[in-house]
Amino acid sequence: MNHIVTVQEAVTAFADWNEPTNAELDAIEREMPVIEADIELLDAQIITLDRTPTELDRRRIRRARRLALAARLTLANQVAPLVPGVGA
């Protein structure tokens, strides 16, 4: 039986040079409210997958959707001035 093996030493996903930069970590930190709001919206939607949504479920989804949109708006307003040539 012939075994198929790779000729590379290791998977490069864990290489030292593949760590996120400080700028990337800062960008993730700025986007965290949007990520959390999206998670809350998904949680509200997942709850209703196996049942008929109640009025409380509908309100929870609407609230989560509004919070997600507000978080995206806030992020867009923060990032726009950082783009070169915009708003100058």
Biopython code that builds the backbone (N, CA, C, O; Angstrom):
import numpy as np
from Bio.PDB.StructureBuilder import StructureBuilder

atoms = [
    (1, "MET", "N", (0.840, -1.169, 0.000)),
    (1, "MET", "CA", (0.000, 0.000, 0.000)),
    (1, "MET", "C", (0.892, 1.241, 0.000)),
    (1, "MET", "O", (1.824, 1.340, 0.798)),
    (2, "ASN", "N", (0.609, 2.162, -0.875)),
    (2, "ASN", "CA", (1.355, 3.420, -0.946)),
    (2, "ASN", "C", (0.623, 4.501, -0.168)),
    (2, "ASN", "O", (-0.572, 4.719, -0.370)),
    (3, "HIS", "N", (1.334, 5.171, 0.713)),
    (3, "HIS", "CA", (0.745, 6.245, 1.490)),
    (3, "HIS", "C", (1.009, 7.575, 0.796)),
    (3, "HIS", "O", (2.101, 7.821, 0.284)),
    (4, "ILE", "N", (-0.002, 8.416, 0.788)),
    (4, "ILE", "CA", (0.144, 9.744, 0.209)),
    (4, "ILE", "C", (0.518, 10.693, 1.333)),
    (4, "ILE", "O", (-0.221, 10.825, 2.309)),
    (5, "VAL", "N", (1.650, 11.349, 1.205)),
    (5, "VAL", "CA", (2.106, 12.294, 2.225)),
    (5, "VAL", "C", (2.532, 13.590, 1.548)),
    (5, "VAL", "O", (2.826, 13.622, 0.353)),
    (6, "THR", "N", (2.556, 14.643, 2.333)),
    (6, "THR", "CA", (3.012, 15.919, 1.787)),
    (6, "THR", "C", (4.519, 16.005, 1.891)),
    (6, "THR", "O", (5.132, 15.352, 2.735)),
    (7, "VAL", "N", (5.110, 16.809, 1.035)),
    (7, "VAL", "CA", (6.558, 16.986, 1.075)),
    (7, "VAL", "C", (6.943, 18.243, 1.847)),
    (7, "VAL", "O", (8.125, 18.482, 2.091)),
    (8, "GLN", "N", (5.954, 19.047, 2.233)),
    (8, "GLN", "CA", (6.249, 20.239, 3.026)),
    (8, "GLN", "C", (6.474, 19.844, 4.469)),
    (8, "GLN", "O", (6.000, 18.804, 4.927)),
    (9, "GLU", "N", (7.207, 20.691, 5.182)),
    (9, "GLU", "CA", (7.517, 20.377, 6.572)),
    (9, "GLU", "C", (6.294, 20.470, 7.473)),
    (9, "GLU", "O", (6.015, 19.550, 8.243)),
    (10, "ALA", "N", (5.576, 21.560, 7.382)),
    (10, "ALA", "CA", (4.441, 21.741, 8.280)),
    (10, "ALA", "C", (3.407, 22.642, 7.614)),
    (10, "ALA", "O", (3.679, 23.301, 6.610)),
    (11, "VAL", "N", (2.249, 22.647, 8.187)),
    (11, "VAL", "CA", (1.200, 23.539, 7.709)),
    (11, "VAL", "C", (1.604, 24.964, 8.062)),
    (11, "VAL", "O", (2.029, 25.224, 9.188)),
    (12, "THR", "N", (1.479, 25.871, 7.135)),
    (12, "THR", "CA", (1.960, 27.242, 7.353)),
    (12, "THR", "C", (0.969, 28.106, 8.112)),
    (12, "THR", "O", (1.255, 29.277, 8.364)),
    (13, "ALA", "N", (-0.184, 27.570, 8.485)),
    (13, "ALA", "CA", (-1.178, 28.372, 9.194)),
    (13, "ALA", "C", (-0.680, 28.828, 10.551)),
    (13, "ALA", "O", (-1.195, 29.807, 11.091)),
    (14, "PHE", "N", (0.298, 28.155, 11.113)),
    (14, "PHE", "CA", (0.785, 28.510, 12.429)),
    (14, "PHE", "C", (2.193, 29.106, 12.387)),
    (14, "PHE", "O", (2.883, 29.144, 13.407)),
    (15, "ALA", "N", (2.610, 29.558, 11.241)),
    (15, "ALA", "CA", (3.934, 30.154, 11.121)),
    (15, "ALA", "C", (3.972, 31.498, 11.843)),
    (15, "ALA", "O", (2.953, 32.175, 11.971)),
    (16, "ASP", "N", (5.164, 31.873, 12.313)),
    (16, "ASP", "CA", (5.326, 33.126, 13.048)),
    (16, "ASP", "C", (4.927, 34.332, 12.209)),
    (16, "ASP", "O", (4.353, 35.285, 12.735)),
    (17, "TRP", "N", (5.212, 34.307, 10.946)),
    (17, "TRP", "CA", (4.927, 35.451, 10.089)),
    (17, "TRP", "C", (3.443, 35.571, 9.754)),
    (17, "TRP", "O", (3.033, 36.550, 9.129)),
    (18, "ASN", "N", (2.637, 34.603, 10.157)),
    (18, "ASN", "CA", (1.226, 34.599, 9.808)),
    (18, "ASN", "C", (0.343, 35.147, 10.928)),
    (18, "ASN", "O", (-0.878, 34.999, 10.874)),
    (19, "GLU", "N", (0.937, 35.773, 11.936)),
    (19, "GLU", "CA", (0.177, 36.377, 13.025)),
    (19, "GLU", "C", (-0.464, 37.673, 12.542)),
    (19, "GLU", "O", (0.077, 38.335, 11.656)),
    (20, "PRO", "N", (-1.616, 38.047, 13.115)),
    (20, "PRO", "CA", (-2.229, 39.322, 12.717)),
    (20, "PRO", "C", (-1.371, 40.499, 13.171)),
    (20, "PRO", "O", (-0.753, 40.466, 14.235)),
    (21, "THR", "N", (-1.349, 41.515, 12.356)),
    (21, "THR", "CA", (-0.586, 42.718, 12.695)),
    (21, "THR", "C", (-1.374, 43.549, 13.695)),
    (21, "THR", "O", (-2.550, 43.285, 13.945)),
    (22, "ASN", "N", (-0.725, 44.547, 14.262)),
    (22, "ASN", "CA", (-1.412, 45.440, 15.195)),
    (22, "ASN", "C", (-2.550, 46.179, 14.501)),
    (22, "ASN", "O", (-3.602, 46.401, 15.101)),
    (23, "ALA", "N", (-2.350, 46.559, 13.250)),
    (23, "ALA", "CA", (-3.401, 47.245, 12.502)),
    (23, "ALA", "C", (-4.616, 46.334, 12.306)),
    (23, "ALA", "O", (-5.757, 46.781, 12.424)),
    (24, "GLU", "N", (-4.366, 45.061, 12.009)),
    (24, "GLU", "CA", (-5.474, 44.119, 11.842)),
    (24, "GLU", "C", (-6.212, 43.891, 13.162)),
    (24, "GLU", "O", (-7.439, 43.799, 13.180)),
    (25, "LEU", "N", (-5.470, 43.800, 14.259)),
    (25, "LEU", "CA", (-6.101, 43.640, 15.566)),
    (25, "LEU", "C", (-6.926, 44.875, 15.933)),
    (25, "LEU", "O", (-8.001, 44.757, 16.520)),
    (26, "ASP", "N", (-6.418, 46.061, 15.584)),
    (26, "ASP", "CA", (-7.174, 47.293, 15.826)),
    (26, "ASP", "C", (-8.456, 47.322, 15.002)),
    (26, "ASP", "O", (-9.500, 47.755, 15.489)),
    (27, "ALA", "N", (-8.378, 46.861, 13.753)),
    (27, "ALA", "CA", (-9.565, 46.825, 12.894)),
    (27, "ALA", "C", (-10.606, 45.863, 13.458)),
    (27, "ALA", "O", (-11.801, 46.156, 13.432)),
    (28, "ILE", "N", (-10.160, 44.720, 13.964)),
    (28, "ILE", "CA", (-11.089, 43.764, 14.572)),
    (28, "ILE", "C", (-11.742, 44.381, 15.797)),
    (28, "ILE", "O", (-12.941, 44.216, 16.018)),
    (29, "GLU", "N", (-10.955, 45.089, 16.591)),
    (29, "GLU", "CA", (-11.482, 45.742, 17.787)),
    (29, "GLU", "C", (-12.531, 46.792, 17.424)),
    (29, "GLU", "O", (-13.547, 46.919, 18.108)),
    (30, "ARG", "N", (-12.284, 47.550, 16.342)),
    (30, "ARG", "CA", (-13.268, 48.546, 15.890)),
    (30, "ARG", "C", (-14.548, 47.880, 15.405)),
    (30, "ARG", "O", (-15.639, 48.420, 15.592)),
    (31, "GLU", "N", (-14.424, 46.712, 14.784)),
    (31, "GLU", "CA", (-15.579, 46.009, 14.234)),
    (31, "GLU", "C", (-16.319, 45.146, 15.260)),
    (31, "GLU", "O", (-17.377, 44.601, 14.949)),
    (32, "MET", "N", (-15.791, 45.016, 16.456)),
    (32, "MET", "CA", (-16.382, 44.127, 17.457)),
    (32, "MET", "C", (-17.840, 44.463, 17.785)),
    (32, "MET", "O", (-18.630, 43.530, 17.927)),
    (33, "PRO", "N", (-18.249, 45.722, 17.915)),
    (33, "PRO", "CA", (-19.678, 45.988, 18.159)),
    (33, "PRO", "C", (-20.578, 45.472, 17.034)),
    (33, "PRO", "O", (-21.688, 45.004, 17.291)),
    (34, "VAL", "N", (-20.109, 45.556, 15.807)),
    (34, "VAL", "CA", (-20.889, 45.040, 14.670)),
    (34, "VAL", "C", (-20.972, 43.522, 14.746)),
    (34, "VAL", "O", (-22.031, 42.941, 14.506)),
    (35, "ILE", "N", (-19.873, 42.888, 15.073)),
    (35, "ILE", "CA", (-19.847, 41.429, 15.179)),
    (35, "ILE", "C", (-20.798, 40.966, 16.278)),
    (35, "ILE", "O", (-21.567, 40.024, 16.086)),
    (36, "GLU", "N", (-20.741, 41.632, 17.429)),
    (36, "GLU", "CA", (-21.618, 41.255, 18.537)),
    (36, "GLU", "C", (-23.093, 41.485, 18.197)),
    (36, "GLU", "O", (-23.946, 40.674, 18.558)),
    (37, "ALA", "N", (-23.395, 42.587, 17.503)),
    (37, "ALA", "CA", (-24.778, 42.859, 17.109)),
    (37, "ALA", "C", (-25.267, 41.817, 16.102)),
    (37, "ALA", "O", (-26.417, 41.383, 16.163)),
    (38, "ASP", "N", (-24.397, 41.418, 15.179)),
    (38, "ASP", "CA", (-24.773, 40.373, 14.215)),
    (38, "ASP", "C", (-25.021, 39.039, 14.915)),
    (38, "ASP", "O", (-25.927, 38.296, 14.538)),
    (39, "ILE", "N", (-24.228, 38.741, 15.918)),
    (39, "ILE", "CA", (-24.428, 37.502, 16.685)),
    (39, "ILE", "C", (-25.772, 37.538, 17.403)),
    (39, "ILE", "O", (-26.497, 36.544, 17.431)),
    (40, "GLU", "N", (-26.096, 38.688, 17.982)),
    (40, "GLU", "CA", (-27.386, 38.816, 18.667)),
    (40, "GLU", "C", (-28.548, 38.639, 17.689)),
    (40, "GLU", "O", (-29.548, 38.002, 18.020)),
    (41, "LEU", "N", (-28.415, 39.204, 16.482)),
    (41, "LEU", "CA", (-29.454, 39.038, 15.469)),
    (41, "LEU", "C", (-29.579, 37.575, 15.055)),
    (41, "LEU", "O", (-30.688, 37.054, 14.938)),
    (42, "LEU", "N", (-28.454, 36.917, 14.836)),
    (42, "LEU", "CA", (-28.500, 35.496, 14.477)),
    (42, "LEU", "C", (-29.125, 34.656, 15.580)),
    (42, "LEU", "O", (-29.904, 33.742, 15.305)),
    (43, "ASP", "N", (-28.787, 34.963, 16.824)),
    (43, "ASP", "CA", (-29.395, 34.232, 17.944)),
    (43, "ASP", "C", (-30.916, 34.389, 17.943)),
    (43, "ASP", "O", (-31.651, 33.421, 18.139)),
    (44, "ALA", "N", (-31.373, 35.620, 17.719)),
    (44, "ALA", "CA", (-32.817, 35.869, 17.695)),
    (44, "ALA", "C", (-33.486, 35.117, 16.536)),
    (44, "ALA", "O", (-34.599, 34.613, 16.684)),
    (45, "GLN", "N", (-32.814, 35.043, 15.400)),
    (45, "GLN", "CA", (-33.374, 34.336, 14.252)),
    (45, "GLN", "C", (-33.332, 32.823, 14.449)),
    (45, "GLN", "O", (-34.260, 32.121, 14.047)),
    (46, "ILE", "N", (-32.276, 32.323, 15.058)),
    (46, "ILE", "CA", (-32.146, 30.883, 15.280)),
    (46, "ILE", "C", (-33.239, 30.371, 16.210)),
    (46, "ILE", "O", (-33.748, 29.264, 16.033)),
    (47, "ILE", "N", (-33.595, 31.183, 17.200)),
    (47, "ILE", "CA", (-34.635, 30.775, 18.145)),
    (47, "ILE", "C", (-35.934, 30.435, 17.419)),
    (47, "ILE", "O", (-36.666, 29.542, 17.846)),
    (48, "THR", "N", (-36.222, 31.132, 16.337)),
    (48, "THR", "CA", (-37.502, 30.952, 15.648)),
    (48, "THR", "C", (-37.457, 29.909, 14.535)),
    (48, "THR", "O", (-38.455, 29.729, 13.836)),
    (49, "LEU", "N", (-36.344, 29.225, 14.349)),
    (49, "LEU", "CA", (-36.239, 28.268, 13.246)),
    (49, "LEU", "C", (-37.192, 27.085, 13.375)),
    (49, "LEU", "O", (-37.747, 26.623, 12.377)),
    (50, "ASP", "N", (-37.383, 26.600, 14.576)),
    (50, "ASP", "CA", (-38.177, 25.386, 14.733)),
    (50, "ASP", "C", (-39.563, 25.636, 15.316)),
    (50, "ASP", "O", (-40.223, 24.704, 15.777)),
    (51, "ARG", "N", (-39.998, 26.872, 15.298)),
    (51, "ARG", "CA", (-41.343, 27.171, 15.809)),
    (51, "ARG", "C", (-41.883, 28.415, 15.119)),
    (51, "ARG", "O", (-41.143, 29.148, 14.463)),
    (52, "THR", "N", (-43.139, 28.637, 15.272)),
    (52, "THR", "CA", (-43.759, 29.850, 14.737)),
    (52, "THR", "C", (-43.373, 31.017, 15.645)),
    (52, "THR", "O", (-43.557, 30.939, 16.860)),
    (53, "PRO", "N", (-42.841, 32.094, 15.073)),
    (53, "PRO", "CA", (-42.407, 33.224, 15.899)),
    (53, "PRO", "C", (-43.582, 33.861, 16.643)),
    (53, "PRO", "O", (-44.646, 34.093, 16.070)),
    (54, "THR", "N", (-43.369, 34.132, 17.904)),
    (54, "THR", "CA", (-44.357, 34.846, 18.699)),
    (54, "THR", "C", (-44.124, 36.344, 18.527)),
    (54, "THR", "O", (-43.157, 36.763, 17.890)),
    (55, "GLU", "N", (-45.016, 37.140, 19.099)),
    (55, "GLU", "CA", (-44.823, 38.589, 19.031)),
    (55, "GLU", "C", (-43.523, 38.999, 19.723)),
    (55, "GLU", "O", (-42.830, 39.901, 19.253)),
    (56, "LEU", "N", (-43.194, 38.352, 20.819)),
    (56, "LEU", "CA", (-41.934, 38.633, 21.512)),
    (56, "LEU", "C", (-40.736, 38.307, 20.626)),
    (56, "LEU", "O", (-39.760, 39.058, 20.600)),
    (57, "ASP", "N", (-40.804, 37.191, 19.902)),
    (57, "ASP", "CA", (-39.731, 36.824, 18.970)),
    (57, "ASP", "C", (-39.569, 37.881, 17.884)),
    (57, "ASP", "O", (-38.452, 38.274, 17.549)),
    (58, "ARG", "N", (-40.694, 38.337, 17.338)),
    (58, "ARG", "CA", (-40.647, 39.366, 16.291)),
    (58, "ARG", "C", (-40.010, 40.653, 16.817)),
    (58, "ARG", "O", (-39.195, 41.276, 16.137)),
    (59, "ARG", "N", (-40.388, 41.039, 18.029)),
    (59, "ARG", "CA", (-39.811, 42.252, 18.621)),
    (59, "ARG", "C", (-38.315, 42.073, 18.871)),
    (59, "ARG", "O", (-37.528, 42.994, 18.651)),
    (60, "ARG", "N", (-37.932, 40.893, 19.330)),
    (60, "ARG", "CA", (-36.518, 40.620, 19.583)),
    (60, "ARG", "C", (-35.716, 40.704, 18.279)),
    (60, "ARG", "O", (-34.615, 41.254, 18.264)),
    (61, "ILE", "N", (-36.260, 40.166, 17.197)),
    (61, "ILE", "CA", (-35.575, 40.220, 15.897)),
    (61, "ILE", "C", (-35.497, 41.652, 15.399)),
    (61, "ILE", "O", (-34.449, 42.083, 14.917)),
    (62, "ARG", "N", (-36.608, 42.408, 15.511)),
    (62, "ARG", "CA", (-36.583, 43.806, 15.067)),
    (62, "ARG", "C", (-35.563, 44.621, 15.858)),
    (62, "ARG", "O", (-34.819, 45.420, 15.291)),
    (63, "ARG", "N", (-35.537, 44.410, 17.172)),
    (63, "ARG", "CA", (-34.581, 45.132, 18.015)),
    (63, "ARG", "C", (-33.148, 44.772, 17.631)),
    (63, "ARG", "O", (-32.298, 45.654, 17.509)),
    (64, "ALA", "N", (-32.879, 43.488, 17.439)),
    (64, "ALA", "CA", (-31.533, 43.048, 17.069)),
    (64, "ALA", "C", (-31.142, 43.591, 15.699)),
    (64, "ALA", "O", (-29.989, 43.968, 15.490)),
    (65, "ARG", "N", (-32.087, 43.635, 14.767)),
    (65, "ARG", "CA", (-31.805, 44.179, 13.442)),
    (65, "ARG", "C", (-31.474, 45.670, 13.525)),
    (65, "ARG", "O", (-30.549, 46.147, 12.867)),
    (66, "ARG", "N", (-32.247, 46.405, 14.350)),
    (66, "ARG", "CA", (-31.967, 47.842, 14.522)),
    (66, "ARG", "C", (-30.595, 48.062, 15.151)),
    (66, "ARG", "O", (-29.850, 48.949, 14.734)),
    (67, "LEU", "N", (-30.263, 47.252, 16.156)),
    (67, "LEU", "CA", (-28.949, 47.387, 16.794)),
    (67, "LEU", "C", (-27.818, 47.063, 15.818)),
    (67, "LEU", "O", (-26.782, 47.728, 15.827)),
    (68, "ALA", "N", (-28.008, 46.055, 14.986)),
    (68, "ALA", "CA", (-26.983, 45.702, 13.996)),
    (68, "ALA", "C", (-26.799, 46.828, 12.986)),
    (68, "ALA", "O", (-25.671, 47.168, 12.629)),
    (69, "LEU", "N", (-27.904, 47.406, 12.524)),
    (69, "LEU", "CA", (-27.797, 48.512, 11.575)),
    (69, "LEU", "C", (-27.146, 49.729, 12.222)),
    (69, "LEU", "O", (-26.332, 50.404, 11.592)),
    (70, "ALA", "N", (-27.496, 50.012, 13.472)),
    (70, "ALA", "CA", (-26.900, 51.148, 14.170)),
    (70, "ALA", "C", (-25.401, 50.933, 14.370)),
    (70, "ALA", "O", (-24.619, 51.874, 14.233)),
    (71, "ALA", "N", (-24.999, 49.715, 14.689)),
    (71, "ALA", "CA", (-23.574, 49.423, 14.866)),
    (71, "ALA", "C", (-22.825, 49.580, 13.550)),
    (71, "ALA", "O", (-21.708, 50.096, 13.525)),
    (72, "ARG", "N", (-23.441, 49.135, 12.455)),
    (72, "ARG", "CA", (-22.807, 49.302, 11.143)),
    (72, "ARG", "C", (-22.689, 50.779, 10.761)),
    (72, "ARG", "O", (-21.681, 51.199, 10.193)),
    (73, "LEU", "N", (-23.717, 51.557, 11.073)),
    (73, "LEU", "CA", (-23.681, 52.989, 10.791)),
    (73, "LEU", "C", (-22.580, 53.673, 11.591)),
    (73, "LEU", "O", (-21.841, 54.503, 11.061)),
    (74, "THR", "N", (-22.476, 53.326, 12.853)),
    (74, "THR", "CA", (-21.433, 53.898, 13.699)),
    (74, "THR", "C", (-20.050, 53.545, 13.162)),
    (74, "THR", "O", (-19.168, 54.402, 13.104)),
    (75, "LEU", "N", (-19.858, 52.292, 12.770)),
    (75, "LEU", "CA", (-18.572, 51.879, 12.211)),
    (75, "LEU", "C", (-18.281, 52.615, 10.915)),
    (75, "LEU", "O", (-17.157, 53.066, 10.694)),
    (76, "ALA", "N", (-19.281, 52.738, 10.059)),
    (76, "ALA", "CA", (-19.075, 53.438, 8.786)),
    (76, "ALA", "C", (-18.697, 54.897, 9.013)),
    (76, "ALA", "O", (-17.869, 55.443, 8.283)),
    (77, "ASN", "N", (-19.289, 55.526, 10.006)),
    (77, "ASN", "CA", (-18.962, 56.915, 10.296)),
    (77, "ASN", "C", (-17.581, 57.051, 10.917)),
    (77, "ASN", "O", (-16.944, 58.093, 10.764)),
    (78, "GLN", "N", (-17.103, 56.028, 11.612)),
    (78, "GLN", "CA", (-15.755, 56.072, 12.181)),
    (78, "GLN", "C", (-14.686, 55.812, 11.140)),
    (78, "GLN", "O", (-13.624, 56.433, 11.174)),
    (79, "VAL", "N", (-14.948, 54.917, 10.227)),
    (79, "VAL", "CA", (-13.945, 54.500, 9.251)),
    (79, "VAL", "C", (-13.822, 55.478, 8.101)),
    (79, "VAL", "O", (-12.730, 55.632, 7.554)),
    (80, "ALA", "N", (-14.890, 56.139, 7.716)),
    (80, "ALA", "CA", (-14.879, 57.011, 6.544)),
    (80, "ALA", "C", (-13.784, 58.065, 6.588)),
    (80, "ALA", "O", (-13.113, 58.248, 5.572)),
    (81, "PRO", "N", (-13.552, 58.775, 7.695)),
    (81, "PRO", "CA", (-12.481, 59.766, 7.693)),
    (81, "PRO", "C", (-11.074, 59.179, 7.565)),
    (81, "PRO", "O", (-10.138, 59.904, 7.230)),
    (82, "LEU", "N", (-10.909, 57.877, 7.824)),
    (82, "LEU", "CA", (-9.594, 57.261, 7.736)),
    (82, "LEU", "C", (-9.202, 56.894, 6.313)),
    (82, "LEU", "O", (-8.036, 56.599, 6.049)),
    (83, "VAL", "N", (-10.165, 56.908, 5.392)),
    (83, "VAL", "CA", (-9.884, 56.545, 4.012)),
    (83, "VAL", "C", (-9.175, 57.722, 3.339)),
    (83, "VAL", "O", (-9.687, 58.840, 3.383)),
    (84, "PRO", "N", (-8.001, 57.501, 2.710)),
    (84, "PRO", "CA", (-7.269, 58.590, 2.070)),
    (84, "PRO", "C", (-8.097, 59.269, 0.974)),
    (84, "PRO", "O", (-8.708, 58.599, 0.142)),
    (85, "GLY", "N", (-8.109, 60.576, 0.984)),
    (85, "GLY", "CA", (-8.803, 61.350, -0.051)),
    (85, "GLY", "C", (-10.274, 61.549, 0.201)),
    (85, "GLY", "O", (-10.928, 62.234, -0.586)),
    (86, "VAL", "N", (-10.836, 60.983, 1.263)),
    (86, "VAL", "CA", (-12.247, 61.123, 1.547)),
    (86, "VAL", "C", (-12.419, 62.128, 2.682)),
    (86, "VAL", "O", (-11.759, 62.032, 3.716)),
    (87, "GLY", "N", (-13.292, 63.068, 2.480)),
    (87, "GLY", "CA", (-13.603, 64.042, 3.522)),
    (87, "GLY", "C", (-12.521, 65.062, 3.771)),
    (87, "GLY", "O", (-12.544, 65.750, 4.792)),
    (88, "ALA", "N", (-11.578, 65.175, 2.866)),
    (88, "ALA", "CA", (-10.473, 66.133, 3.061)),
    (88, "ALA", "C", (-10.820, 67.492, 2.537)),
    (88, "ALA", "O", (-10.007, 68.412, 2.621)),
]
sb = StructureBuilder()
sb.init_structure("model")
sb.init_model(0)
sb.init_chain("A")
sb.init_seg("    ")
for serial, (resi, resn, name, xyz) in enumerate(atoms, 1):
    if name == "N":
        sb.init_residue(resn, " ", resi, " ")
    sb.init_atom(name, np.array(xyz, "f"), 0.0, 1.0, " ", f" {name:<3s}", serial, name[0])
structure = sb.get_structure()
